[in-house]
Amino acid sequence: MNSPRLLRSCLLTTLSVGLVAAAAVAPAHADRPAETAAAAVTFSDTFDGPAGSGVDSAKWQLETGDNVDNHERQYYTPGTDNAKLDGQGNLVIEARRENPGNYQCWYGSCEYTSARLNTSGKFTATYGRVEARMKIPRGQGIWPAFWMLGQDIGQVGWPNSGEIDIMENVGFEPSTVHGTLHGPGYSGSGGIGAGYTLPNGEAFADAFHTFAVDWAPDKITWSVDGNVYQTRTPADLNGNQWVFDKPFFLILNLAVGGYWPGDPDGSTTFPQQLVVDEVKVTTSD
């Protein structure tokens, strides 16, 4: 199933500014592959810091607001309200059923809060290995994502900017994650992608996993825990334009509801947490 991730126009004001200018505990960064001599780390965040502190503002900015285009239900809050370090080397993005700030969403008074972070104006990558080690949440209507947008989105708009979804999960598929490309002529529900499913009915929410793309000119390969599950090239785009040979910035977010996952129901418990152990970008010559 391809990801129908639509334009987040309600958040583009935040993006444009940037363009112009106790959680589940993982072992201390365990299971990380050893760096090879040829690899150069261009971005790394291991989220080390005191419990309750915010993310490194030299690396990340928080977006705020709702998202009518996807019909998501949450309001993305600033500061450490829904995104903070746990003191154990993790970033915790938490979705809650609440509205302490009397936030207004496209459907009226917001029912949920969560957080969304990006590196626009602070870091971009063009090619390399982009990865995150995370433990995702669970539940109907829960939608965690690790993805990238073209840095030129403020000039060319979406989907001409391009979008690389490294990992998306919708709560009704606890054992499956998706990787997808969006661009001109292959956006929304027409995105080009594939899913990866854990064996034996295992759920991604039960453990940490590493989600990655290896990105080169005219080629992007997706993997989970080192297991490659798809490779895409311009030949997959049915004659449409490949827009992935330019700088992209990183995004982490935890959405609630939306066209693809559907809304939470009586089976969904809150709060739900996306726990991020590390985000890293590596290039090699």
C-alpha positions as CSV (number, residue, x, y, z in Angstrom):
1,M,0.0,0.0,0.0
2,N,1.4,3.4,-1.0
3,S,1.4,6.3,1.4
4,P,-1.3,9.0,0.6
5,R,0.7,11.6,2.4
6,L,-0.6,14.9,1.2
7,L,0.8,18.5,1.2
8,R,1.2,19.9,4.7
9,S,0.2,23.4,3.6
10,C,-0.9,24.5,7.1
11,L,2.7,24.0,8.3
12,L,4.4,25.7,5.3
13,T,4.5,29.1,7.2
14,T,6.8,27.5,9.7
15,L,8.8,25.8,7.0
16,S,9.1,29.0,5.0
17,V,10.6,30.8,7.9
18,G,13.2,28.1,8.3
19,L,13.9,28.0,4.6
20,V,14.6,31.7,4.6
21,A,16.7,32.0,7.3
22,A,9.4,8.0,31.5
23,A,9.6,6.6,28.1
24,A,10.6,3.1,26.9
25,V,14.4,3.0,27.5
26,A,16.7,1.5,25.0
27,P,20.2,0.2,25.9
28,A,22.6,3.1,25.5
29,H,22.7,3.3,21.7
30,A,23.1,-0.5,21.3
31,D,23.2,-2.4,18.1
32,R,24.8,0.4,16.1
33,P,26.9,-0.8,13.2
34,A,30.6,0.1,13.4
35,E,31.6,3.0,11.2
36,T,33.7,2.1,8.2
37,A,36.9,4.0,7.4
38,A,35.4,5.5,4.3
39,A,32.2,6.8,6.0
40,A,31.9,10.4,7.1
41,V,29.1,11.4,9.5
42,T,27.5,14.7,8.4
43,F,24.7,14.7,10.9
44,S,24.2,12.9,14.2
45,D,22.0,13.4,17.2
46,T,22.0,10.8,20.0
47,F,19.7,12.9,22.2
48,D,21.9,12.9,25.2
49,G,20.9,15.5,27.9
50,P,19.0,15.9,31.1
51,A,15.5,14.4,31.3
52,G,12.9,17.0,30.4
53,S,15.2,19.1,28.3
54,G,14.4,20.1,24.7
55,V,16.1,19.1,21.5
56,D,19.3,20.7,20.3
57,S,18.1,24.0,18.6
58,A,21.2,24.0,16.4
59,K,19.9,20.9,14.8
60,W,16.1,20.9,15.0
61,Q,13.2,23.3,15.0
62,L,9.6,22.5,16.1
63,E,6.7,23.2,13.8
64,T,3.4,24.2,15.3
65,G,-0.2,24.0,14.2
66,D,-2.7,21.6,12.8
67,N,-2.9,19.9,9.3
68,V,-6.1,20.1,7.4
69,D,-4.7,18.6,4.2
70,N,-4.2,15.1,5.7
71,H,-7.2,15.6,8.1
72,E,-4.9,14.8,11.0
73,R,-6.5,15.4,14.4
74,Q,-3.5,16.7,16.5
75,Y,-2.1,20.1,17.2
76,Y,1.7,20.2,17.0
77,T,3.0,22.1,20.1
78,P,6.2,24.1,20.7
79,G,8.9,23.7,23.3
80,T,9.0,20.6,25.4
81,D,5.3,20.1,25.8
82,N,5.3,17.0,23.5
83,A,8.9,16.5,22.6
84,K,11.7,16.2,25.2
85,L,14.7,14.1,26.1
86,D,14.2,11.3,28.6
87,G,17.7,11.5,30.2
88,Q,18.5,8.0,28.9
89,G,19.8,9.0,25.4
90,N,16.4,9.2,23.7
91,L,14.0,11.8,22.3
92,V,10.4,11.1,23.2
93,I,7.7,12.5,21.0
94,E,4.4,12.0,22.8
95,A,0.9,12.2,21.5
96,R,-1.8,12.9,24.1
97,R,-5.6,13.2,24.2
98,E,-5.7,16.7,25.6
99,N,-6.0,20.4,24.7
100,P,-4.5,22.4,27.6
101,G,-3.8,25.4,25.4
102,N,-7.3,25.7,23.9
103,Y,-5.8,25.0,20.5
104,Q,-8.0,25.3,17.5
105,C,-7.8,22.8,14.7
106,W,-9.5,22.6,11.2
107,Y,-12.4,20.6,12.8
108,G,-12.9,22.8,15.8
109,S,-11.3,22.5,19.3
110,C,-8.3,20.2,19.0
111,E,-8.6,16.8,20.6
112,Y,-5.0,15.8,20.7
113,T,-1.5,17.3,21.0
114,S,1.8,16.0,19.6
115,A,5.1,17.2,18.1
116,R,6.8,17.6,14.7
117,L,10.5,18.5,14.2
118,N,12.6,19.4,11.2
119,T,16.1,20.4,10.2
120,S,15.1,23.0,7.6
121,G,17.6,25.9,7.5
122,K,19.9,23.9,9.9
123,F,20.9,20.7,8.0
124,T,20.3,19.3,4.6
125,A,21.6,16.1,2.9
126,T,22.1,15.3,-0.8
127,Y,22.8,11.6,-1.0
128,G,24.2,9.3,1.7
129,R,22.8,7.0,4.3
130,V,20.0,8.5,6.3
131,E,18.9,6.4,9.3
132,A,17.1,6.5,12.6
133,R,16.9,4.0,15.4
134,M,13.4,4.2,16.9
135,K,10.7,2.5,18.8
136,I,7.4,3.4,17.3
137,P,4.0,3.7,19.1
138,R,0.9,1.6,18.5
139,G,-2.8,1.9,18.2
140,Q,-5.6,2.7,15.7
141,G,-5.2,6.2,14.3
142,I,-1.5,6.6,15.3
143,W,0.8,7.7,12.5
144,P,4.6,8.0,13.2
145,A,6.9,9.1,10.4
146,F,10.6,9.7,9.6
147,W,10.9,11.5,6.3
148,M,12.5,14.2,4.1
149,L,11.4,17.2,2.0
150,G,13.3,19.1,-0.7
151,Q,14.8,22.2,0.8
152,D,13.3,24.2,-2.2
153,I,9.7,23.5,-1.2
154,G,9.3,27.3,-0.4
155,Q,10.1,28.1,-4.0
156,V,8.6,25.2,-6.1
157,G,5.9,23.9,-3.7
158,W,4.9,20.3,-3.1
159,P,5.1,17.8,-4.7
160,N,7.6,19.4,-7.0
161,S,10.0,19.6,-4.0
162,G,10.0,15.9,-3.7
163,E,9.4,13.8,-0.6
164,I,11.2,10.7,0.7
165,D,9.3,8.8,3.3
166,I,11.9,6.7,5.1
167,M,9.5,5.2,7.5
168,E,5.7,5.5,8.0
169,N,3.5,3.3,10.1
170,V,-0.3,3.4,10.4
171,G,-1.6,1.8,13.6
172,F,-3.9,-0.7,12.0
173,E,-0.7,-2.4,10.6
174,P,1.4,-3.0,13.7
175,S,3.8,-5.3,11.8
176,T,4.4,-3.2,8.7
177,V,6.2,0.0,7.8
178,H,6.2,1.8,4.5
179,G,8.8,3.7,2.4
180,T,7.6,6.0,-0.3
181,L,8.6,8.6,-2.9
182,H,6.4,11.5,-3.8
183,G,7.0,13.9,-6.6
184,P,5.3,15.6,-9.6
185,G,2.9,13.0,-11.1
186,Y,3.3,10.5,-8.3
187,S,2.1,12.2,-5.1
188,G,-0.5,11.4,-2.5
189,S,-2.1,8.0,-3.0
190,G,-0.1,7.8,-6.2
191,G,3.3,7.7,-4.4
192,I,5.8,5.1,-5.4
193,G,6.7,2.7,-2.6
194,A,6.5,-0.6,-0.7
195,G,6.0,-2.0,2.7
196,Y,8.2,-4.2,5.0
197,T,6.6,-6.6,7.4
198,L,8.2,-8.3,10.4
199,P,8.0,-12.1,10.6
200,N,5.9,-14.2,12.9
201,G,3.4,-11.4,13.7
202,E,5.9,-9.3,15.6
203,A,4.9,-5.6,16.1
204,F,7.3,-2.8,15.5
205,A,6.1,-1.2,18.7
206,D,7.6,-4.0,20.8
207,A,11.3,-3.1,20.1
208,F,13.7,-0.6,18.6
209,H,14.4,-0.9,14.9
210,T,16.7,1.0,12.5
211,F,15.0,2.5,9.5
212,A,17.2,3.7,6.7
213,V,17.6,4.8,3.1
214,D,20.8,4.6,1.1
215,W,20.5,7.5,-1.4
216,A,22.7,7.9,-4.5
217,P,22.2,9.7,-7.8
218,D,19.2,8.1,-9.5
219,K,18.8,5.4,-6.9
220,I,17.3,5.1,-3.4
221,T,17.2,1.9,-1.4
222,W,15.2,1.3,1.8
223,S,16.0,-1.1,4.6
224,V,14.9,-2.1,8.1
225,D,17.6,-3.4,10.5
226,G,19.8,-3.8,7.4
227,N,17.2,-5.8,5.5
228,V,16.8,-4.2,2.1
229,Y,13.1,-4.3,0.9
230,Q,13.0,-1.9,-2.1
231,T,15.1,0.1,-4.5
232,R,13.7,2.9,-6.7
233,T,15.2,4.6,-9.7
234,P,13.8,7.0,-12.4
235,A,12.7,3.9,-14.3
236,D,10.0,3.4,-11.7
237,L,8.3,6.7,-12.2
238,N,6.4,6.0,-15.5
239,G,8.2,8.8,-17.3
240,N,7.6,11.4,-14.5
241,Q,10.5,13.6,-13.2
242,W,13.0,12.3,-10.7
243,V,13.4,15.2,-8.2
244,F,15.8,13.6,-5.7
245,D,19.2,15.0,-6.8
246,K,19.2,18.1,-4.5
247,P,19.3,19.0,-0.8
248,F,16.6,17.6,1.5
249,F,15.9,18.3,5.1
250,L,14.8,15.8,7.8
251,I,11.5,15.5,9.6
252,L,10.3,13.5,12.6
253,N,6.7,13.6,13.7
254,L,3.9,11.7,15.4
255,A,0.5,12.3,13.9
256,V,-2.9,11.3,15.2
257,G,-5.6,10.5,12.7
258,G,-5.8,11.4,9.1
259,Y,-7.0,10.0,5.8
260,W,-4.6,7.0,5.8
261,P,-4.6,5.7,9.4
262,G,-8.1,6.8,10.2
263,D,-9.1,8.3,13.5
264,P,-8.4,6.8,16.9
265,D,-11.2,4.7,18.3
266,G,-12.2,3.1,21.6
267,S,-9.2,0.7,21.4
268,T,-6.6,3.4,21.2
269,T,-4.9,4.3,24.4
270,F,-3.0,7.5,25.2
271,P,-0.4,8.8,25.6
272,Q,1.5,7.1,22.8
273,Q,5.3,7.7,22.3
274,L,7.7,7.7,19.4
275,V,11.1,7.0,21.1
276,V,14.1,8.0,19.0
277,D,17.5,6.7,20.0
278,E,19.6,8.2,17.2
279,V,19.3,10.0,13.9
280,K,22.4,9.9,11.7
281,V,23.4,10.8,8.1
282,T,26.6,9.3,6.7
283,T,28.3,9.8,3.3
284,S,31.0,7.8,1.7
285,D,33.3,8.6,-1.2
